[in-house]
Amino acid sequence: MLEKGLILLLALALPAAAWAEARPPRYDINGLCRRLAATNDGIDTEREQSCLRAQSDALDAVKRVWLDTPDYIQRDCDLRARGDGDKDYALLRKCIRDQLNQTQPDLAPPGGR
């Protein structure tokens, strides 16, 4: 019982920002894929489904490395993945992978791209 109370106390003591970094940011992949699949004739459902699969796969890959990714890389890559307004897990995954493979990570300029 004491152990559960201690865990709860520690959880309440952590700032909200620490909890936010425990999971990857939430992106609207449905909206992204719908916009990317839009054509003059309507929605290309095959393109939309392909996009959703790619985004889901990218998110799964990000989740596997997120907790082991330094917070400065998390923030930087999130900024880059949000760069043009469309939040994209494939860009987030690529950025994290690239940054972790470098000996000196690149950082986005303050304020985005």
N, C-alpha and C positions, 0 to 999 in steps of 0.2 A: 504494500500500500504506500509506504514511504517513497518507493522508487517511482510510482506513477505520479505522486504529488510533485516530486522533484522535476520530472519530465514536463509536467504541466506548467510549473513555475518557470522553468527555463524557456519553454515555448512562449509564454506570455511576456517574458523579458526581452525576447529578440525583437528588434525593430521590424516594421512591416517590410522594409526594403530587403532584409535578409530572407524573408519568406518569399518575396517576389522572385528572387534569383534562384530559388530552389527548383523552379520549373521554367522551361522556355517561355518566351512571350507568346501571347495568343494572337494569332493572325486569322483574318477572315478568308479562309481558302475558298469557301463557296463563292463569295463575291469576286475574288481574284479570278477563279477559273471561269465564272460566268462571263466576266468582262473579256477574258482572253478568247473565249469560245464564240463571242458575238460576231455575227456576220451581217451583211446587208439583208440576208434572207432569214435571219433569226439566229438561234443558238445551234452551233454544231455540237450535238450531244456527244459524239465520239471524241472530239477535241476536249470537251469539258470533262468527260470521264477520265481521259488520259491525264489531264492536268490534276484532277483530284487524286488519282493514284500516285502521281509523282510527288505531289505536296505531302500526302500521307506518308509515303516512304521517306521523304526528306525529314519530316517531323520525327518519325521513329528513330532515324539516325541521330538527329540532334538530341533527342531525349537520352540516348545511350551515352553521350559524352558531356551533356550539359553540366552535371554536378562536378565533373573533373576539369571543366574549362574555367580558367581564371576569370574573375568578374570583369576585369577591364576588357578582355576579349569578348565576353558576353555582351557588354554594353556597346562596344565598337561594332561588332557584327550585327547586332540588332539595328543600330543606326544605319548601317549599310543596306541591310535587308529592307528597311523602310524608305530608302533613299528617294525613290520616285513616287512615293505615295502608295504603291502596291506592296503590301507586306508579303514576302515570298520565302517560304521555308527552304526551298532549293538554294536560294542565295545565302540564307543564313547558314545552311549546312556547308556550302562551299567555302564561305568566309571562315568559319570555325576550323574546318579541315586545313585550309591554307595557312591560317594564323598559327595553328598548333604545329604545323610542319616547318615553320620558319624559326630560325634561331633568334631573330629580332622581329617581333610582330609589327606590322604596319598598323597605324591608327588613323581613323578617319579624322579630318579636320573638325574642330568644334562646330556644332551647328549642323552636322550632316555631311553630305558629300562635298 
